[in-house]
Amino acid sequence: MSLSREEALKLVEENVSNKKIVLHMVAVSAIMKALAKHFGEDEEKWEITGLLHDIDYEKTKNDPKRHGIEAENILRGKVSEEVLRAIKAHNFENTGVNPETRMEKALVAADAVSGLIIASALVMPHKKLEEVRVETLEKKFKQKDFARNVRRERIMFCEQIGLTKEEFFNIALNALKEISGELGL
């Protein structure tokens, strides 16, 4: 019961019309895959989890308490319980499903860091990921008025999975640089 990336993307396209949200989901999936590789975990499962984590965003954006719960309705029978739980846990503040496993905590951190990295790329002279450095992310992380919607405490979940912030930034940034063409950055 595991979707291929192509099948997952098709599901995303059927449920999410906002291109920015789709690109966010693609970015998170790349970070998740890189984290899985780093930890010797199931890369495909982690990538699919990242790709599907916001599949219900458009249906629930005005009702955050349902975000993750509605995803379960869309994905039940298509992905494992482990993936469903991680998707619910990434919105733990509203679902009450606390992130416990490495994959669940990684998804919380990856979701947040993708926003910081993309916002950082967009303020670079050529608006390209290749211009972003780990040092750039360190500076932007400390600037509370930069990318205000990026929740820094969620990025710090990286420490709960055994990574320093610098290590996490490096893994995530390199993951996004690898798909910069797909992201248009």
C-alpha positions, 0 to 999 in steps of 0.5 A, spaced: 500 500 500 504 505 497 503 510 492 509 512 487 511 519 486 507 519 480 501 517 483 502 521 489 503 527 484 496 526 481 492 526 487 496 532 489 493 535 482 486 533 483 486 536 490 490 542 490 489 547 485 494 553 488 501 552 484 505 555 490 502 550 495 503 544 490 511 547 489 511 547 497 509 540 497 514 538 492 519 542 496 517 538 503 518 532 499 525 533 497 527 535 504 524 529 507 527 524 502 534 527 503 533 526 511 530 519 510 537 518 506 541 521 511 538 517 517 538 510 512 530 511 513 525 509 507 526 514 502 520 513 498 515 513 504 518 519 507 518 523 500 511 521 499 509 523 506 512 530 504 509 530 498 502 529 501 502 533 507 498 539 505 493 535 500 487 538 504 490 545 505 485 548 500 479 544 503 481 546 510 485 553 510 479 556 513 478 551 518 485 549 521 482 544 526 481 539 520 487 540 516 490 533 516 484 530 518 481 531 512 487 529 508 486 522 512 479 522 508 482 523 502 488 518 503 485 512 507 487 506 503 492 509 499 497 510 504 500 506 510 497 508 517 504 511 519 504 516 513 497 518 515 499 519 522 505 523 520 500 528 516 496 529 522 502 530 526 505 535 522 499 540 524 499 537 532 497 544 535 490 543 531 489 535 531 492 533 538 496 528 534 503 529 537 509 528 533 513 522 536 517 518 531 523 521 527 519 521 520 513 525 524 518 530 527 522 531 521 515 533 517 514 538 522 521 541 521 521 540 513 515 543 512 517 550 516 524 550 513 522 549 506 519 556 507 525 559 510 529 557 504 524 559 499 523 566 502 531 566 502 532 565 495 527 570 493 531 575 496 537 574 492 539 578 487 537 573 481 532 569 486 536 563 485 537 557 490 544 556 488 545 563 491 543 561 498 548 559 503 547 555 510 550 562 513 544 566 509 539 561 512 542 562 519 542 570 519 535 569 516 533 565 521 535 570 527 531 575 523 524 575 526 521 580 521 524 576 515 519 570 513 514 572 519 510 566 517 515 561 518 515 558 525 522 558 528 520 553 533 518 548 528 524 548 524 528 547 531 524 540 531 531 538 527 534 537 534 529 532 536 531 528 530 539 528 532 541 534 527 544 541 529 540 547 526 546 547 521 546 540 519 539 541 518 539 547 514 545 544 509 541 537 508 534 541 506 538 547 502 542 541 498 535 537 497 532 544 494 538 545 490 537 539 487 530 540 484 531 548 483 529 547 476 522 544 478 521 549 483 523 555 478 528 557 483 
